[in-house]
Every structure is written in structure tokens, then in C-alpha cells.
Amino acid sequence: MKPKKEGRKPSPDKSKHLLQQLAQTPDKLFGGTFRSQFGALCFRYKDDGEEFEILVITSRDSGRWIIPKGWPMKGKKPYEAAAIEAWEEAGVRGTVRKKTIGRYTYLKELDEGNVAPCIVEMFQIEVKEVLADFKEKGQRVLHWVTPDEAARRVREIELKSLLVHFIPQAKRSQ
């Protein structure tokens, strides 16, 4: 499968369709049916050890910039699911913090064209290992960028705020 064009934005028609669908079924937004997902804010320190970079990846469907995230996994704790998503979507492993560092909401367009409002609980992962071969290799573009650049690339306002204000938490404070 070919990777999507780097940084490609969803077409205005697709966004318009999504908004029209939501306008026709407001109960999807206001019916208390938010779905849970778990996300990984993956970071690594630069050479000097003080500055750090954040990993952003492209989604498989629209090619927009996101962070690794996914659905709950049976038998896995939320932070474990976030770490598995980071591994499968970006080939990164490291030290995962067990406590959430924040959350954000977004609208997930499902395969059948329906829309699901989601709340993503975020877990930090200090990346120690980056492998070239991973499950979704070739389906996504990966970039290591500054927190400001990561915030500029993603679409979700709450995620932008998390990225700009992110301060890595020490392992001992878990």
C-alpha cells in the first residue's frame, strides 16, 4: 500500500459531508455516546539532553497529522494499549507513563461512514527504540518535530494545547 501524500489535508467536500451528517443527527454528539481511545504522546530528547522532539504521524485514511492512538484492548490497561498503538503505528518503544497527561476530543469517521465522537486519554512515552520495520510501515509518514511544530500540524484544538504545553514527567513520579 502506498503512503498518502505527506501532510495532505482532507478535502473540503469530505469535511462538509461530515458536518452535514452531524447536523442531521445531533444525538450522536449530544447523546452521551463518546467512545474511548488511548493515545501515545511519544517524545525523545535531543543530543544535549534538555530539548525534546515529539513524534507526529499521518493517518492512514486522510493523511492528516495525528499522534498514535487506538481503541481499548481486551486484557490491556489503557497505558499498555497506548504503547501498543505507538509500536504498531510508528515502530517506537520506550518508557510509558502509567498516568494520563491529558485528554482531547475529536470526531472519528468510521468505515461505514458514520461518525463517532471520541475522547482520547493521552499517555507519554519516552522513546528509547525506533525500528524501521513495524506493522503499519509504508501506510504512514513519521516526523520528529518541536512541540510547537507538532501543535501546528494537528487539527484538534485540545491536542494542540497538550502538545504546546507538554513537559515530560519524570519516571519516578509515575
N, C-alpha and C positions, 0 to 999 in steps of 0.2 A: 504494500500500500504506500502510495506516495505521500510525503508530508504536505500539509496545507501550506499555502503561501505564508511566509513569515509576517506576523503582525496583521494579517488580513482581518478586517472588521466585518461583522455581519451585515448583510445587505439591508438597506432601509426598508425594503419590502418585507423581509423576514421580521424585522422589529415591528413594523406596522401590523403585520398579521398577528403577532404575539399580543400586542396591545388591544387589537380588535377582539381577539379571543377572550382576553381578560375582562374587557368591558361587557361582554355578553354573559359572562359567568363570574360575577364578583364574589360569589360564595367560595370560589377557590382561593381567593386572597383573604377573605374575612371570615371564613368558616372554621377557623381554628385548626386547619389541617396542614400545618407546616411539617415538613419532613426533616429528619435529622441527617446531617452528613458530618464527616470528620475530615479536617484539613491539616496539612503539614506546612508550617512556615519554616522552610529549610534555609539555613544560613551557614556561611563559613567565614572564618577570619582571614583577612588578607595577610601578606607576608609579615608586616610589622606587629601583628597580633592585636591591634586595637580596632582598626576599621574592619567592617564586615560587608559581605555581599549577600543578597537574597536571591534565591532561585525562583524564576518565573518560567512557566511552560505554556505552550499553546494548547487549547482544547482540540480534541480530535474532530469535532463537527464543524465549528465555525472558524477555528484558527485564532480566536481572540486569546489574549494573555490572561492566565489564571495561575493558581497555585495548586499543587497536588491535593486532591480531595476525593472522597467517595462515600458510599453508603456504609451503614453499620455492618459488621461481620459477625456471624454467629460464633459465640465462644471467644470473641476477642474484645478486649477493653477498648474504649474509644481511642486512647493514645496509640495502642497497638495497631488499630485499623488505619490511623493516620500514617504511621510508619510504613505499613504495607503498601499503602497508596503511593507514598513517596518512592518506594523501591520499584513498584510496577510501572509507574508513570514516568519516572525520571532516572531510575538507576542509582539512587543515592541512599546511603545508610549512615546512621550516626547515633548520637545520644539524644533520645527523645525525652522531653519533659512530660511528666505524668499529669500535671495540672494544666488546664486550659489557659491560654494567654489572651483569649478574647473570642468573639464570635461575630459573624456577619450574616446578612440575609441576601438572598438572590432568587431569581426565578429560573428554574431548570426546565428547559423544554425537553420533554420525554420523547422516546422513539415514536410513539403513536401520535405525536403532535399535540398532546395535552401539555399543560403547564403545571408545575408543582412548585409552590413557594418552599424554599429550604432555609434552614438555619444551619450554618456551618460552625462547629466548635473547632477552634484552632489550637494546635499543639506545636511547640517549637522543636525543631530537630537541628542540632549542631552536626553538620555533615562531616564525617570522617573519611568516607569512602565514596568515590564516584566511579561507577563501572560503565564501560562503553556498551555492554550488551545487557539489555533488560527487556521485559515483556512488551512494552509499547514503543520500543525503539523504531524510528522511521515514521511514527504516527504523530510525533510531536516535535516542536523545536524547543530547546532549552537555552536559557540565558542566565548568567550570573550578573546581577546589576546592583547598583546602590539602592538603599531603601527608597529614596526619592524617585528614582527611575522606575522601580517596581510599582510604586503607587501611581505614577503617571501612566503606566501601561495597562493596569487592570481597570475594569469598568465599575465595579461595585464600590459605592462611596464608603461604606463601613470598612471594607477591606483596605481601601486607600488609606484610611485613618490608622488602621492597625499597622500597616507597613511603614508609614512615615514615623510613627511614634514607637516602633518596636525597639526594645532594649533587651538583648539576650539575658535570660535569667540563669544564674549560676546553677550548676548541677546540684550543689549541696542544699539549695532552697526547695528542692522537689518535695 
